[in-house]
Amino acid sequence: MRIVVGVSGGVDSSVACYLLKQQGHDVIGLFMINWDEEDGQCTAIDDYEDVKRVCEKIGIPYYSVNYAKEYYDRVFSYFLEEYKRGRTPNPDVLCNREIKFGPFLEMAKKLGADKIATGHYAKTFEKDGLTYLSKAKDLSKDQSYFLNQLSQKQLSSVIFPLADIEKDEVRKIAKKLGLSTAEKKDSTGICFIGERNFRNFLKSYLPAKPGKIMTLDGEEVGRHEGLMYYTIGQRRGLNIGGKHGGNGKRWFVLKKDLENNILYVSQGECAELFSSGLYASEFNWIPKKVDADEFVCFAKFRYRQPDQKVKVQVLDDRKIKVTFFEKQKAITEGQFVVLYDENGVCYGGGVIDEKF
């Protein structure tokens, strides 16, 4: 079987290539450039050097493809629009749907691929002609959350070689092979921002509008640099700690008033920081919409969060209402809610529009 692997220059995709070759597949590495270097501090140049070293060591051909325009049009534009709306988007989820499993999949087919593969920690399985997505064996590294928007066509085309392998074992394999990526640090954050200051980056695309920081009882406690720079539940970078007596506890961002350009905060975790539920739209059902109008399952509202028990009401094909069994802290509009059954099989995910 010919398999085109999305190689990133990291240890996970490196080992994925090796495992597939060991299984006897015809493996090709394909590196994606998703951001113009002139406009960012992405590590694409260094990463591609690692791709070359790894692929040559393993003995597979490799290519690079530039999707910077597609990324800007399909992911980055959405990222900016969400920030304009006062929301906090998750571009990694969109990048998977629109780039890594979109144009990349089409290019792989042009290279004669029967399947594509990535270094994601996730699983797929087939049942009754449908492809299901579920959590990986290494739950501490599971990335199914970021794959919640994939379609049946996309999921049925991909192999996840690391589905049943622990991260420590992946590094051991890479070290044993002498791969240059064996000790390479895992990438974090958003590629196009890199190591730069987030606020400075955003400021170059969206005009900042400073305003008041206030408590819910109307006291002004500081000035914000622009509502787009803050997210619900944030407790660092407010520059008001210790300035205003009170109870000595940390300050938290509660909400944003876009109309009046006010950032509302509280000192300590007040009741307003917690929610009883949420509404989500653009829900992508994997593998298909559930039959029930109402059901109980588990949910994540952010990556690395422990599963939370919830009740889901299906409002229409793409909208759901989620009620929490226990109140949840810092639910953030623009992020994704992802649903799972008790066995870690993913129902799908949608964009959080409103909390209550």
N, C-alpha and C positions, 0 to 999 in steps of 0.2 A: 504494500500500500504506500502511495506517495503522500507524505504529510509535510505541510509547510508550517513551520513553527514561528510564532511571533517572538523573536529574540530581542531582549531589551538591553543586554549587557549586564544583567544581574545573575545571581547564582541560580535562581529558580528556573528561568528559561534555559539556562545552560545545561542543567541536569535533565530537564525535560527532553532536550535534544538527544542527550546521551542515552537515556532510557529507551527512547523510541528507536534509536539506531540499534541498540542491543537486542531489541525485539524483532529486528530484521526488516524494519521499514526503510523506505527510500526517503531520507529526511533532508529538507532544505530550510535554511534559516532566512527569515525575512525581517529586516530592521525597519521600523517606522520612524520617520522624522515628522513630528507633529507641531513643531514650532520653529519659526524663523529665528536663527541665532542673532540676527541684527536687532531683534525686538525683545530678546529675553536672555536669561542666563541658564537655559536648560543645559544639561550635561551631555547632549547628543553626540558631540565629537568624541569625547572620552569614552562614552558608552559604546560607540561603534568600533572603537579600537579594541575594546574588550570582546565585542562580538566576533571580530576578525580572529583574535587570538583563540577564543573558545572553539569556533567552528573549524579552524585549521587543526587544532589539537584533536578534536573529535573525528575530523575527516569528513565534513559535510560542506556542500556549497552554500554560499550566503549572498544575499543581495540587500540593497536598501531601497526604500521608496519614500517619496516626500508627499505627506498628506497635510502640509501646513495650511493650505487654502481650505481644504475640507474641514480641518479642525477649527479654524477660525469661524467659518460659516456655520457649522453645525453644533459646535460646543462652546467656543469662547464668546460668541455673540449672545448665546443663551445665558452664559455666566454673567455678562455685563447687564443684560436686561433684568435678571433676577435681583442683582444688587441695586439697580435703579428702583425696584419695587420694595426695597427694604427687606428682602429675603436673603437667606444664606444658601446658595445652591451647592450641589455636589457634582462638579464636572466629571469626576472619575466614572460615575455611573453612566453618564451620557457618552463619554469617550468610548466606553465598551460597546454600547449599542451602535453609535454612529460611525466609529472609526475602526476599532480593533476587530469588530465582528461585522463591519460594513464594507468599505472599500478594500480593507485588508483581505476579507474573504473572497471578494471578486478577483483581486490580484492573484491570490493563491490558486484559484481555479484556472487562471490564465497560465499558471506554471504547471498545470496538470495535476493539481492536488485532489486526492480523494477525500482528505480531511484536513482541517487545520488543528493546531494545538497551541496552548499557551502554558505559562508557568503558574497559572492561578491555582490556589488551593480551593478546589470545589469538585463536586462529582456530578455526573449525569448518568441516567439509566433510562432504558426504554421499557414501556409497558403499553400494551394494546395500541401500538402504532404511534404513541406519543412519547416525547422526550421530557424527562423530569430533571429538575435541578435540585441538588441537596448539598448539605454541608460536607466538608472534607473531614478526613480522619483527625487531622490536627486542628482541633476546634479553636486553638489559640491563634491560628493563622488563617482560619476559614475566610474566604473572600466571596462567598455566594451573595452576600449583601450587595456587592458592587455589580453583580450580574443580573439583578432583578428585572431589568428592562429588556432582556434578550428574548427574541422571538423563537418559535419552534424551528424555523429554518436555520437560524443561527446556532441554536443549541444542538440540533441534530448534526451539525457540521463539525463540531469541535470535540477534541479529546483533551482531557486534563490528566497528564501523566503523574501529577503529584497528588492525586485524589486520596491515595491511601498511604502516603509517606509523611512522616514527621519532619519538621523543618531541620531539626538537628541531624537527621539522617541525610537530608539533602546536602547539607554542608560537608558531612563526612565523605559522601560520594565525590563531591567536587574537589575536596582536599586530596583524596586518594588518587584522583585522576590528574592532579596537578593543574587544575583550571585556575586561570588568573582571577576568576570571580569568587573563588572559594571563601575568602574572608571579606568580600565586599559588603559594605553596609547596605541594609535594605533601604530603598528609596522611600521617602515620606513626603507628604505635602503635594502640592500641585506643580507639575513639571515646568509650566511656563513662568512660574514665579521664582523657582529655584531658591537660592539662599538669600535673595533680597528681602528688604523690608516690605511686607504686604501692603501697608498703607501707601508707601511711595509708589509701588507698582500700580495700585488701583487709581491713584490720583492722576496718573498719566493718561488714563482712559475716561475717567468720570470726574466731573468737577466736584470738589469737596465743598460742603456748606456747613460751617461750624454753627453750633447752637447751644442751647441750655441743657444741662444735666439736672434733672429734678427728681425728688421723691414723690410718692403718690399723694402725700399730704400737701404738696405744693411748695416745698422748700427747694430753692436752687442751691445745689451743692458743687457745681462746677460747670465746665464748658466741654462739649465734645467737638471733635475735629471733623465730623461728618457721620451721619447715621450709618452709612454703608460700611464703616470700619468696625462695627460692633455686632455681636451676635447674642441671642438670648442665652442667659446663664453665664455670660462672660464675667470673669472676676479679676482679670489682669489688664493693665494698660488703661485703666479709667482715670488714673492720676488724681484721685480724690481721697485715697486712703490716708487717714490720720489728719485730714484737714478740717474735719467737722465732728468734733466730740462724739456724741452718740454712744453706742454700746461697745465700740472697739472691734466689732466683727468686720469681716470682709464685705465689700460692696459687690452687688450682683446687678447685671443688666436684666431688667424685667420686660420691657417692651419699647417699641419705637413709635412715636407719633409723627408720621411722615408729613401730615398736613401742617402741623405747627413746628416741625423740625425739633422735637424734644425727645431726649433720651431719658427714660424713666429707670431709676435704680432703687435698690433697697439695701439696707445694711443688715446682713444676715439673710438666711433663707426664709423669706416670708411666704405666706400662703399663695400669693399671686405668682410665685415662681413655679408652682405645681399645677398640673392640669388633670382633668378627669377623662379626657378623650380628645379625639381629633377627627377631622374630615380630610380625606385624601382624594385626589383626582388623577387622571391619566394612569389608572391602575392597569398594570400588565399582568394578566393571569398566566401562570405557568403550571401545568401545560394548557389548562382551559379554565373557564369560569366555573366556580363551584355551583352545584345544583341548589344548595340551600340559600335562603334569603338571610339567614342568620346562623353563625357558628362560632365556636370557641377555639382559639388557637394561641400561638405565641408570636410575639413581634419584636423587632428591633427598630428603634427610631434614630439610631446612629451606629456607625461601625464600632465594634469591640464592646458594645453594650450587651450585658446578659439578657437572654430572652425574657420577655415580660408576658404574662398571661393576659389575654384580651378577649373581648367579645366583638365580633365583626358583623356589621349589617351591610348587606349589598344594596346600594341605592340605585345603581344602574350598571351597565356593562363596564364603566370606567371609574365609577365613584363609590367610595365606601365610607362608612362611619365606624370608628374604632373606639370602644369604651374600655378603659383600663380597669383591671381588678384592684390595682393599687395606684394611687396618684403618681404621675411621672414628672420629673424635674426637667425644666428647660426644653420643652418641646419647641422645635424651631421650624417655622414656615420656610419651605424651599428644600428642606432635606427630604429623604425618602423614608417611608415606613415600609418594612419588608416583613411578610408573614410566613410562618413555618408551622408544620404540624409537629406532633410530639416526637417524631423520628428525625426531625431536621430536614424534611422535604419542603422545598420552598413553593408557596402558593403564588408568589409574585410580589410586586411592589408598586407603590404610587407616590406621588409628590404630596407632601403635607401642605395643605392650603390654609387650615384654620384649626385652632385648638379651643377646647371649652373646659 
